[in-house]
C-alpha cells in the first residue's frame, strides 16, 4: 500500500459549451458571387447545393473595390462546376453546437486518467497487460492538463461575444449559474457518497486510513463545507489530502478558473484581432509555466508547491488564446491538409515525450515526473489543429460512440477513483482478492469497464437531470 500511497501524488477536469465566436475574420474579396443560401453554411444551403441542377447558372464577378464602395459589375461568365462534397470532413461550427472531435477527445483524456489510476492497484496484473504502452499510461496526468486547455477553448468560444464586449454583473451571474449547473450536481453526489464511505472507514476501520492519500483529507464540518463549495484546493500548496475523491482537486481548480473567466474574457475580447502569429505564440507561452517550473523544481515535479496553479492558470489561458486563433482561420482544403499534418506531428511528439520520461534513470537531472510537463506546451497546437483538420483522426474522434463517451467523460473522471479505492480496500480485507490472485486478476478489467458503465448511469440518472433542474432553479 505504500507504493499506492506514493503513486497517488502523480494524479490528474472538462467542459462543453457552444455559442457565438465574437471574432472579426480577416476581410476577403469573393472571387464569385454566390446565392446567400449557398454561402451561409446552413443545412438548407448544403441540401440545396446537393440538389442543384448540373447546368451552371451565369455568375457575376465583382471587380476589386476599396472599402466602403459598391461592387462594379463585370462580364457574366459561367460558374465553374463545384467539387463533390466530402462528408468525411465535418465543418467546424463556429457559432453553435459542439465541435465533435473535441467531444471525442474528452473521452480519450478521461480514459487516459482512468488507466493511470488503475495502475495504482496492487499487484502486477495490470502492469503485465499494459506493458507495451506503460509509458503512455504513466503519462496519464497530462490528461488533466488537456482538460484545462480544452476548457478554456470551449468557454471562450461560447462566451467571448456575450461577455467580452463590456463588464456586466448580469452576464457574470448568468455565466456562474451555468457553470454551477454544469459541474456541481454530480460532483456533490459523488463527494457526499464517497465522503460517507471515508467516514465509515474511520469509524469501523482499524488502521486509521480513510483514503489512500498522505495526508488524509479533513472529515470535520469545515472539511465538508469546503468540499461541497469546491474551494478545498485554493489555499493548498499541493493536491494530496485535499479532496475526498483525489481527482476532484482539478474540479476545485476549474471552479477557480470559472470565477476568473469574466475578467479574462474582457482581455481576450480586446486582443482578439492581434496578429495571428502573436496570438499563436502567446497560446504556447501561456501553456509553458509548468514545463519551465519543472526545470526549476529540483525534481519535485507535480508535488512542487503551487504546481496546480501553474497547470490550471497556464492551461486555461492557453485554451482561450487558442480559440482566438482558430476562429479567425478560414477553413480551406489547404488549411485542413496542413492542420492534419500538424496534428499528427504533435501526437507523435507527445508520445515521444511520454516514452522519454519513462526512460529517465533514477539519477537523471530531470526526473520522469518532471519530463512529462514538456508535452503541455504542445496542447494548444494539438487542439487548434484538431479544430481545423480533417482525415482519420477527426473521423475517429467524431464517431458516435466517442461522442457519447465525451458526454459522460466528466462522470468517468469523478466515479472511477472511488471504485478503484473500494477495490483496493477489498483486496486488503479478503484473502481471496489478494494482489496477484486469480480473482484480483479478474477484478482489474471489471473495474475499468465498470467505471464506464457507472459513469453512463450517473450521467443519465444524476448529471443530466440535475443539470436541467439546477439550471431551471437558478434561472427562476
Protein Blocks (a to p, Z undefined) as FASTA:
>chain_A
ZZmmmmmmmccfbdcddddekiacdddddfbdcdfklmnopaklmmmmmmpcfbdcdddd
dddddehiacdddddddddddddddfklccddfkgocdfklmmmmmmmmmmmmmmmmmmp
gcjklmmmmmmmmmmmmmmmmmmmmmmmmmmmmmmmmmmmmmmmpgcfklmmmmmmmmmm
mmmmmmmmmmmmmmmmmmmmmmmmmnopabdcdddddfbfklmmmmmnopmmmmpcblgh
kbmblmlmmmmmmmmmmmmmmmmmmmmmmmmmgcfklmmmmmmmmmmmmmmmmmmnnonm
mmpghklmmmmmmmmmmmmmmmmmmmmpccdfklmmmmmmmmmmmmmmmmmmmmmmmmpc
fklmbdfklmmmmmmmmmmmmmmmmmmmgcjklmmmmpmklmmmmmmmmmmmmmmmmmmm
mmmmmmmmmmklgghiaklmmmmmmmmmmmmmmmmmmmmmmmmmmmmmmmmmmmZZ
